[in-house]
Amino acid sequence: MRTRGFEIVGAYAGKGINIPVRETACSAGYDLAAAEDVTLPPHQVTLVPTGLKAYMQPDEYLGLHIRSGFSVRNKVSCVNGEGIIDSDYYGNEKNEGHIMAPLLNHGDNPVEIQKGTRIVQGIFYRYLPADGDEIGVGAARRGGLGSTGRG
């Protein structure tokens, strides 16, 4: 039985996308790389495709965190601090669960990202519901990125 992991999104099959790995024995995160060359314009948010989707248990999510070296060298951050990939994002009808890294360039110059550059790390987390709430009960996801938001 599969518990959690990564797969390549159908649109990126055969395009040289690598499944993320932990780089050292005690690394918490799996390094996700850019799936194509991307330019981050100054002072703007850009969604950087990874060509990946993540599967996990219903009471888990994948947290996306900017890689510290990449961030410091390039003055780049995840626009929302930590990206949250819910378990039901996997396989959604809109984009198959494609993980896009929302990066903000804080600098005054464009940042060029080459395909294969490790940009974020994904860490799997377990979460707890509030009293009277049950994980897996409720409306089904009907879209892709940002689809649970109402405003």
N, C-alpha and C positions, 0 to 999 in steps of 0.2 A: 504494500500500500504506500502511495506517495504521501508525504507529510507536508513538505514545503520545498520550494525550489524555483528555478527560472526556466523559461522556454523562450525560443525565438519566435517573434511575431511573424505570421505568415507572409506579410509583405516584405520581410527582410530575410526570408529563407534563402540560403545560397549566396548571401552577400557578405560573408566573412565576419559575421557577428559571433562573438565568443560568449559562452555562458560565464557569468561572474564567479570568481573564486575569492576566498580569503587569502591574502598574500602572506600572512605569517601564522604560526601555530596558535597564537592568542589574539588574532585580529577578531573584532566583533563584527565588522562589516564586510560585505561582498562588494568589490569595486565594479561599478557599472561605467561603461565607456560610451562615448558619442558614437552613434551608428553612421554618421556622415559628417562631412566638413560643415561647420557652422560658424558664422560670425556673430559675436555679441556686440551690438551697437552700444555706445556709451549711454549710461543712465537709462537703459531700457531693459525690460524683461523679455527673454527669448526662451521658447520651449525647445529644448534640445532632445531629439529622439535618441532612444537607447536601442531600439529594435527588440526589446525584451518585454516579457510579461512575467508575473510572479504568481504562483499558486501557494496556498497556505490553508491552515485550519480556520473555521468560521470565527473563532475568538482571537484571531491574530491580525496584525497589519504589518506592512513593510514600511519602516521609516527611512526616508531618503535624507541623507546629510551630505553637505558639500565636503569634498576631500580637502583637508586643511592646507596641504601644500599648494594645490591648485588655487584655492581661495586666496591665500596670502600672496602668491606670485602675481595673480591677475586681478585682484580687487573685485572678486566675484563672490556672490552668496546665493543660497536658495532664497527666492523672494519671500517665501512664507516661513523661513527659518528651518522647518522640517517638513518635507513633503510626506503625506500620509497616503499609502496605497491600501485601500480596504480589501478584504479577502474577496468580496463579490465584484471587484473591479476586473478580476481575471475573467477573460472570455466574454466580456460584455458585448452587446450587439453593435455598438457604435464603432469601437476601435480595437476589439479583441483583448483589451487590457494593456495596450501599449503604454509603457512607462515613459513619460516625458519629464525631463528635469527642468523645472522653471528657474532659470538662472538670471540674476540681476547683475549687470556690469556697473559697478560703482565708479569706475575710472572715467577719464576724459578721452580715452582712445579705444577703438574697437579691439576686441579680444578674438583672435582666430583660434578656433578649436578644430583640430584635425580628427578625422575618423580614427577611433581606437584610443583617443585620449581618455584616461580615467577621470571622470568628473565628479561623481557622487558615490557614496557608499550606502548600500542598503542593509539595514539591520532589522531582523524579524523580532517583533514584540508580541506579547500576549496582553490582552486588556480585560478589565473587569466591568460587567454591567452594573447599573444601579439597582437597588431593591425594586422588585416588581417588573423588571425588564428581563427579557430572555433573548439571548443571542440567537440569530437566525429567524426570529419571528418579526414580521413587518413587511413593508413594501419591498418588492424586488427592484433592483437597479435597472434603470431603463436607458442609460446613456453612458458616455465615457467620462473624460476629464471634467471634474467639477460638477458632476451630474446630481450629487446629493444636495447641493446648495439651492436655496430658494431666492437668494437676493444678491 
